Amino acid sequence: MRLTGYVYNTWDKWATDVRLLVEALDASGQVAGSMLVSVYGKVPPSGRSYWDVPLTVSGASYRVTVQSADWRTYGAGGG
């Protein structure tokens, strides 16, 4: 089984090294297991990037939150 989705960037900077916390929840909403997932590539300003992870723990539902990201400005300016 796999869990897939998009991460959206509403900022005006590039998001790099985005890490997601994926939590498997049991029927009562308690965390049954979790894993960290890296988003492939960079997430452009006002854009989105796809992520896909094989599940190692099954649950009644899943919660995904952004654990961390680095913010970068890429431009033509010098110095």
N, C-alpha and C positions, 0 to 999 in steps of 0.2 A: 504494500500500500504506500502511496505517496501523498504528500501534501504540497500544494503549489499555490502561488499567488503573486501579487505585485507589491512592491514597496514604492510609495509615492514621495516625491521630494517637492515641497512647496516653497523652498528657499531659493534665493538667487545665486547660490553657490553649488558646486558639485559635491555630492556625497560619495566618499570613497571608503573602502574597508567597512562596509555596513555589515553589522552582525545582528541577527535576529535571535530572540529567545522563543523557542517553540515549546509550549507546555501542553501535555496531554492531560485532560481533566476527566475524572470519573463521573458517574451519574449524579453524584451529590455536589459536583463542582470543585472537588479537591484535586490538587495536582498529583497525578499518578506517575509522572516522569517528565523529563525535560531534556532539551538538547540545544546547543548553539549552532546556528546556521549562518554561513557567509553568503551574502548576495553577490552574484557574479558580476564583475565589472563595476563601472561607475554609474551613479544615478544622476542624470543631468538636471540642471535647474528647471523647475516646473515640469519635470518628466517623471518617468517610472522605469523600474527594472524588474524583471521576472525572477522568481526564485522557485526552486524545486528541491524537495528533500525526501529521501526514503524514510518512512517512519520506523523507528526502532521500538516505540512504545505505543500501544493502541489506547484509545480513550473514547468516551462518549462524545466529547467535543474537544476542540483545540483552541488555545489562545496564543497569539503571536504578537510580540512587542519588539520594538527596536531596542536592542541592548546598547549599541554604540555605533558611532559613525565619525569619520574625519571629514572636515569641511575644507574644500579647496576652491580657490579662484584661479581659473585658467583664462588667460587673455593675451593680447598682443602687446601689452605695455611692457616697458623695460624698467628695471631698477626699482 
